Amino acid sequence: MRFRPAHSGDHSAIWAIIGPTIRAGETYALPRDMSEADALAYWTGADRETFVAEADGGIVGTYYLRANQAGGGAHVANCGFMTAAQASGRGVARAMCAHALAGANERGFRAMQFNFVVSTNARAVRLWESFGFAIVGRLPGAFSHPREGFVEALVMFRAL
């Protein structure tokens, strides 16, 4: 798997990954009817670095890396990850997390925090825990899941 910074020529491939995830409404607190333009503006915004994961001649995942907060919180990184449906279960998210942690470390971040991990996203929770992230907060009923109803969101943290 190869990683590189995303560019505008990747937008259709990025949308093909993030669009279905946003529409499903199961893992991200984004409007399910978010337009393609708004979703791409969010994912590739000026406040973050966006990367793509390439394998088998195509883009199989994407993630962004940014400061979690401004000012006094700018030393803590934050990321968002999405994997193409056809690449699920092939280690793409694991490879993206490893790449993001290395990149955050290189950029001088002292920690990484995931602000809102939907508790029903058990694969992601297990993956983040395998990288040493701890659940440091639980937000009861903070996420309205389309099938499960109101579920917990987790705050997960790891020092670098």
Long-range contacts (C-beta under 8 A, 24 or more apart in sequence): 1-53, 1-54, 1-55, 1-60, 1-91, 1-92, 1-95, 2-53, 2-54, 2-55, 3-51, 3-52, 3-53, 3-54, 3-95, 3-96, 3-99, 4-51, 4-52, 4-54, 5-49, 5-50, 5-51, 5-52, 6-44, 6-50, 6-51, 6-52, 6-62, 10-52, 10-59, 10-62, 11-40, 11-44, 13-52, 13-58, 13-59, 14-40, 14-43, 14-44, 14-50, 14-52, 14-59, 14-62, 15-39, 15-40, 16-84, 17-59, 17-61, 17-62, 17-82, 17-83, 17-84, 17-85, 18-43, 18-62, 18-82, 20-85, 21-82, 24-146, 25-145, 25-146, 26-118, 26-120, 26-121, 26-145, 26-146, 26-147, 27-118, 27-121, 27-124, 28-80, 28-118, 29-116, 29-118, 29-143, 29-153, 32-146, 43-80, 49-103, 51-96, 51-99, 51-100, 51-103, 53-92, 53-95, 53-96, 53-99, 55-87, 55-90, 55-92, 58-84, 59-84, 60-84, 60-86, 60-87, 60-90, 60-92, 61-87, 61-92, 61-93, 61-95, 61-96, 63-96, 63-99, 63-100, 65-100, 65-103, 65-104, 65-107, 67-109, 68-112, 68-113, 68-115, 75-108, 75-109, 75-110, 75-111, 76-109, 76-110, 76-111, 76-112, 76-113, 77-104, 77-107, 77-109, 77-111, 77-112, 77-113, 77-160, 78-112, 78-113, 78-114, 78-115, 79-104, 79-112, 79-114, 81-124, 93-123, 93-124, 93-127, 94-127, 94-130, 97-127, 97-128, 97-131, 98-131, 101-131, 101-158, 101-160, 104-160, 105-160, 109-160, 110-159, 110-160, 111-157, 111-158, 111-159, 111-160, 112-157, 112-158, 112-160, 113-155, 113-156, 113-157, 113-158, 114-154, 114-155, 114-156, 114-157, 115-155, 116-142, 116-143, 116-153, 116-154, 116-155, 117-153, 117-154, 117-155, 117-156, 118-143, 118-145, 118-151, 118-152, 118-153, 118-154, 119-143, 119-151, 119-152, 119-153, 119-154, 120-145, 120-148, 120-151, 125-154, 125-156, 128-156, 128-158, 129-156, 131-158, 132-158, 133-157, 133-158, 134-158
